[in-house]
Amino acid sequence: MARGNLSNDEIRWILTADASGAQGPVKELASEIQRLTKENKELAACTKEANASLKENEKTLAKLEKQGRQNTGQYKALTKEINRTKSDIAVNTRTVDENRKAIDAQNKKLQEVVKTMKVEEMTMSQLRSRARELQNQLDRTAKATSPEAYAKLKKELNAVNDRMGRGFIWLITQKCQTNRF
């Protein structure tokens, strides 16, 4: 790079690389949450099917008992199938519970990561979420009883709001320059 000035493409590439580095842990946590949520949906569907199958098998088993056919191979096989299905349902339920706990833990980590991010590193969605959170905290903080905490929250909220405003103004400016409205 013999020139002293950076081109727009070079600046975009640098900003994209820098921003993606800050968002890396957020993306990893979000993808893990998404994976666990998808797994829970699949397990719930399997459990629903297993419950339907269990209900049908139990009806068939009751019919065999009424007919006095408890010592038949069909009865014994059906009993094994019912026990296996109940075991599968129990395993699915435990896995869903473990996944829910993991999702909660991942969400807490995600919130902590976002809280430690610089305002410049946040996406617009994260900025909006952070602004809502700060506004709620500010609404619950009394200026008279804790002026330091109030001032700190107000300063951070203003920084987040300023960043959101600058991001929007920058976007509008870029669209006006390129005539892509």
N, C-alpha and C positions, 0 to 999 in steps of 0.2 A: 504494500500500500504506500505508494510514493506520494500521493496527495496528502494534504493536511486535513481535508474535510471528509466526513463520512457521508455516504450516500443514504437515501431513505431506506433502501433495502438492507444496508448494513446495520442501520439503527434498529429497524424492525427485528432483525435476526438477533441482535444483542439483547434487546428488550424481551423478546420471546424466550430466549435461552435463560435469561435472568429470572423471569417470572415463572417459567416452568420449574426451575430449581426450587423456588419457594413453595410451589404448589405440589411438589413431589409427594411429601408425606400425606397431604390431604387426599390426593388421588389414590394412593395406596390404601388408606383407611376407608375411603368411600367405596373402592372396588371390593374390599373385603366385606364391608357391610352389605353391598349389593349381592355378592356371592352367597353369603349366609341367608339373606332374605329369600333369594331364589331357591336355595336348598330347602328352606322351611316351607315354601309353597309346594314344592315337589313332594316333600314328606307328608304334608297335609293332604294332598291329593291321594297319595298311596294309602294313607291311614283311612281316608274316607272309603276307598275301594275295599280295603281290608275289613272295615266294619260292616260293609254291605255283604261281603262274602261270608263273614263270621255269622251274621244274622241268618243268612240262607242255610248255612251248614248246621246251625243250631236247630233250625226248624226241621231239617231233614233228620237230624239226630233224634229229635223228640218223636218224630213219626216212627222211626225204627224202634224206639223204646216202647211206644204204644203197641207196636206189632210183636213185641217180645223178641226182637232180633239183636239183643245186646252182645251175643257171642259170635256174631258173624264178622267176616273180614271187612265188609263194608263199614260196619259200625266202628271197628277198631281203627281203620284208616281215616274215617271221618273225625274220630276223637283226636287222632294225632294231628290232623290238618287244623282242627280248631285250636289245639294247644300251640301249634306253630304260628298260627295267625295271631293269637293273643300275645305271644312272645314278640312277634314282629311289630305289633301295635305298641307294645311297651317300649321297645327299642326306639321306634320312631318318635314316641312322645318324649323320651329322655333326650334324644338328639335335638328335637325342636327346643326343649327347655335349655339345653346347653348352648344352642345357637342364639337363643334370645339373650342369654346372659352375655355371650360374646359380642352380640350386636350392641348391647347396652354399654359394655366396656369400650368397644370401638368408637361409639358415639361420644363417650366422655373424653377419650383421647383426641378425637377429632375437634371437639370443642376447645380443648386445651391448646391444641396446635394452632387453631384459628385465633385464639386469644393472644398467643405469643407472636403472631405474625405482625409485621409492620403494615401499616395502612396501605402503603404503596404496593405491597405484595398481594393484597386481597382482590378477589374478583368482585364484580358489582353485586352479585348475589350475596357474597360473604359480607360485603360492606353494608348492604341493607339489613341483613340479619344482625350484624354487630350494632348497627344504629338502633334497631328495635330493642335489643338487649340493654344497651346503655341507657336508652330513654326510659325503659321500665325501671332500671336501677335508680335513675335520677328521680323518677316519680316517687320512689319509695324512700328517698333520702331527704331529710329535713335540712335545709340550709342553715337554720339557726342552731341546731344541735351538733351538726358536724360539718362546719364550713370547709374544712380541708378535703374531705371525701367528696362533697358536693362540687367543689371547684375542680377537682381531678376528673370526676365523671363528666362535667360540663366541657372541660378542655378536650377530653378524648372524643366526646360526642361531636364537638365542633370540628375536630380534625377529620373524623369519619365523614361528616356531612360535607365538609370542604372537598374532600377527595372524591366523593360521589358527584359533586357539582362540577369539579374540574374534569372528571372522566366524561361526563355528559357533554360539557362544552367542547372538549377535545373531539369527541365523536361527531358532533354537529359540524365543527370546523373542518374536519377531515372530509365529511360528506359534501360540504359546500365546495371545498377545493376540488374534489373529484367529480362534482355534479352527479352524484349517485343517490338521489333522494328517492 
